[in-house]
Amino acid sequence: MGDFFNPRQHQSKYFARVPMWLIGRPTISPAAAVLYGLLIYKCDTVTGCVRVGVRELQKMMGLKSDRSIRNYINDLEGAGLIVKDRRGQNVTNQYRFRIHQWMTEGN
């Protein structure tokens, strides 16, 4: 076996974070929630925007097809969690996070 580590001390470098308010939502699949966490991981700390290609996300999630990623993005967009900005042909899209009522429910 190996040594132990404290995941709370390595959050930003080694972990994609899925918000607690998103976990278990019946309208968001677990895979779409993981994708949301990956988008947070890839988010620019200054602008709050994410510029990442569908194929890179596909590889990060270990999926064989980029169609699933596109479906998850559509799910997140449809739920009002993100906005996809098309930046042109052969250029990665930009994603922005929306403030959502789920963030404050139960607080």
C-alpha positions, 0 to 999 in steps of 0.5 A: 500500500502507500502513504496517506494524504489529506485530500483537503490540503490538495483540493485545487491541484488534484480534485475536480469539485462537484458542488454539494447543491448539485449532487442528487438532483433528479434532473442532472445525471451524475455524469453531467454533475461530474462534467460540471466539476471538471468545468470548475476545475478548468475555470480561469481564476480571473475571468471565471470562464472556461475554454476547453474543447469537447474532446479534451473533456471526453478524454478527461471523463474517459468516454469513447464518444464526444456525443455524451459530453455534448449531451451533458453540456446541453443538460447543464445549459438547459438547467440554467447552470452554464452558458455556452458562448460559441467563439467561431469555427474551429475554436473552442467554445467558452463556458460561463457559470450562472448563479442558480437558485439551487445554490441557496436552497436549504441554506 
